[in-house]
Amino acid sequence: MTEEVKSDPTLNFNAKHYKLDSLSDQQKYLIAQIQDLDTQIQQIEARLHQGQMAKKGFTDALEESLAGLQEEPPVVEDETIVTGA
């Protein structure tokens, strides 16, 4: 039978190791906040990728739908300046 060696949970931060049991409550709180922010960043990046892919899909669909249409000449707007009375 193999014995499991359990080590104390440690924090690896800036190439240094710290036992979690030796950290203050404030330090543990800061670690939890950083972990939560990492999760939020991953979710935001996933939503950004989804948005980019959706935009590409709509752009491709528009390009395909316009492929058979004849292009219209650009509209020149009237440059008359109207002043108030």
Rosetta silent file (secondary structure, phi, psi, omega in degrees, C-alpha in Angstrom):
SEQUENCE: MTEEVKSDPTLNFNAKHYKLDSLSDQQKYLIAQIQDLDTQIQQIEARLHQGQMAKKGFTDALEESLAGLQEEPPVVEDETIVTGA
SCORE:     score description
SCORE:     0.000 S_00000001
   1 L     0.000  142.272  179.690    0.000    0.000    0.000 S_00000001
   2 L   -97.756  131.732  176.743    1.223    3.503   -0.788 S_00000001
   3 L   -85.201  135.803  176.866    1.032    6.141    1.895 S_00000001
   4 L   -85.776  128.612  176.231   -0.289    9.495    0.845 S_00000001
   5 L   -98.314  116.176 -179.752    1.838   12.371    1.949 S_00000001
   6 L   -97.015  125.962  177.168   -0.333   15.383    2.566 S_00000001
   7 L  -102.696  156.247  178.296    1.392   18.706    2.438 S_00000001
   8 L   -68.408  140.910  177.357    0.034   21.890    3.869 S_00000001
   9 L   -59.878  136.058 -178.792   -1.680   24.131    1.299 S_00000001
  10 E  -128.106  156.023  174.389    0.725   26.790    0.136 S_00000001
  11 E  -102.896  126.750  173.996    0.574   30.015   -1.792 S_00000001
  12 E  -104.062  109.034 -175.022    3.110   30.401   -4.589 S_00000001
  13 E  -138.207  124.088 -179.160    3.448   34.137   -5.142 S_00000001
  14 L    52.728   46.054  176.612    6.323   35.945   -6.849 S_00000001
  15 L    63.256   22.357  175.951    8.427   32.755   -6.827 S_00000001
  16 E  -125.769  151.399 -178.534    8.032   32.400   -3.048 S_00000001
  17 E  -112.828  135.634 -179.805    6.016   29.843   -1.108 S_00000001
  18 E  -132.684  133.812  175.040    3.852   30.650    1.919 S_00000001
  19 E   -71.648  130.562 -178.532    1.816   28.240    4.049 S_00000001
  20 H   -60.761  -34.663 -179.423   -1.809   29.316    3.908 S_00000001
  21 H   -63.279  -22.151 -177.565   -2.238   28.584    7.606 S_00000001
  22 H   -90.455   -3.707 -177.662    0.389   31.238    8.396 S_00000001
  23 L   -86.489  151.717  178.102   -1.391   34.013    6.470 S_00000001
  24 L   -74.835  166.672  177.041   -3.622   36.600    8.095 S_00000001
  25 H   -61.449  -37.660  178.970   -7.339   36.817    7.400 S_00000001
  26 H   -64.140  -41.375  179.235   -6.710   39.956    5.329 S_00000001
  27 H   -65.418  -40.134  176.850   -4.133   38.129    3.201 S_00000001
  28 H   -64.665  -37.892  176.956   -6.535   35.226    2.676 S_00000001
  29 H   -62.834  -44.731  179.861   -9.227   37.743    1.727 S_00000001
  30 H   -62.549  -39.811  177.151   -6.895   39.345   -0.838 S_00000001
  31 H   -62.130  -44.497  179.386   -6.110   35.925   -2.313 S_00000001
  32 H   -61.929  -39.605  179.248   -9.823   35.158   -2.604 S_00000001
  33 H   -65.384  -42.559  178.751  -10.423   38.494   -4.354 S_00000001
  34 H   -63.335  -42.264  178.178   -7.625   37.849   -6.841 S_00000001
  35 H   -62.927  -42.023  178.924   -8.989   34.368   -7.568 S_00000001
  36 H   -64.094  -41.556  178.737  -12.483   35.790   -8.083 S_00000001
  37 H   -65.036  -37.924  175.682  -11.145   38.467  -10.421 S_00000001
  38 H   -59.516  -42.021  177.866   -9.263   35.833  -12.439 S_00000001
  39 H   -63.658  -45.075  179.291  -12.558   33.963  -12.867 S_00000001
  40 H   -61.868  -41.297  179.604  -14.371   37.150  -13.909 S_00000001
  41 H   -62.532  -41.810  177.774  -11.638   37.996  -16.425 S_00000001
  42 H   -61.736  -40.978  179.287  -11.923   34.526  -17.972 S_00000001
  43 H   -67.287  -40.128  178.676  -15.690   34.961  -18.268 S_00000001
  44 H   -64.618  -42.481  178.293  -15.316   38.421  -19.821 S_00000001
  45 H   -62.975  -38.394  177.726  -12.781   37.097  -22.320 S_00000001
  46 H   -64.956  -42.824  178.158  -15.181   34.268  -23.227 S_00000001
  47 H   -65.528  -37.409  176.875  -18.039   36.767  -23.745 S_00000001
  48 H   -61.886  -45.797  179.235  -15.761   38.975  -25.845 S_00000001
  49 H   -61.885  -41.377  177.855  -14.864   35.998  -28.036 S_00000001
  50 H   -61.739  -43.270  179.030  -18.554   35.108  -28.367 S_00000001
  51 H   -63.529  -41.485  178.927  -19.348   38.705  -29.358 S_00000001
  52 H   -64.311  -41.632  179.243  -16.550   38.764  -31.917 S_00000001
  53 H   -67.299  -40.117  178.341  -17.721   35.485  -33.428 S_00000001
  54 H   -64.012  -44.258  178.855  -21.341   36.669  -33.520 S_00000001
  55 H   -60.042  -42.700  178.345  -20.311   39.942  -35.195 S_00000001
  56 H   -61.546  -41.070  179.100  -18.328   37.986  -37.795 S_00000001
  57 H   -62.197  -44.730  178.642  -21.362   35.801  -38.435 S_00000001
  58 H   -67.394  -39.029  178.771  -23.633   38.815  -38.955 S_00000001
  59 H   -64.238  -44.045  178.043  -21.015   40.545  -41.119 S_00000001
  60 H   -63.099  -40.628  179.470  -20.610   37.439  -43.257 S_00000001
  61 H   -64.842  -40.930  177.953  -24.404   37.099  -43.567 S_00000001
  62 H   -64.452  -45.325  179.324  -24.720   40.747  -44.638 S_00000001
  63 H   -58.933  -43.152  179.227  -21.917   40.357  -47.168 S_00000001
  64 H   -65.487  -40.491 -178.082  -23.589   37.253  -48.594 S_00000001
  65 H   -70.441  -26.902  179.757  -27.005   38.936  -48.771 S_00000001
  66 H   -87.664   -9.058 -174.085  -25.541   41.959  -50.597 S_00000001
  67 L   -58.785  -34.836 -176.717  -23.568   39.857  -53.088 S_00000001
  68 L   -89.895   -6.371 -177.044  -26.363   39.792  -55.677 S_00000001
  69 L   -89.053  149.672  175.681  -27.325   43.462  -55.448 S_00000001
  70 L   -83.202  136.794 -179.247  -26.056   46.204  -57.688 S_00000001
  71 L   -71.354  138.031  177.840  -24.130   48.886  -55.838 S_00000001
  72 L   -91.667  149.244  175.942  -25.769   52.309  -55.723 S_00000001
  73 L   -67.658  151.942 -179.398  -23.748   55.483  -56.275 S_00000001
  74 L   -64.193  148.518  179.458  -23.015   57.411  -53.085 S_00000001
  75 L   -86.411  129.284  176.059  -25.536   60.061  -52.074 S_00000001
  76 L   -95.409  121.070 -178.481  -24.210   63.619  -52.096 S_00000001
  77 L   -80.791  149.087  177.406  -25.790   65.582  -49.289 S_00000001
  78 L   -67.793  126.412 -177.363  -26.983   69.149  -49.779 S_00000001
  79 L   -98.361   19.809  178.654  -24.388   71.439  -48.216 S_00000001
  80 L   -66.712  133.185  178.136  -26.757   74.441  -47.912 S_00000001
  81 L   -97.009  125.862  179.115  -26.364   76.216  -44.597 S_00000001
  82 L  -105.885  128.879  178.954  -29.631   77.272  -42.995 S_00000001
  83 L  -108.848  150.730  179.745  -29.486   80.027  -40.427 S_00000001
  84 L   -75.099  154.040 -178.800  -32.123   80.774  -37.853 S_00000001
  85 L   -98.458    0.000    0.000  -34.273   83.905  -38.136 S_00000001
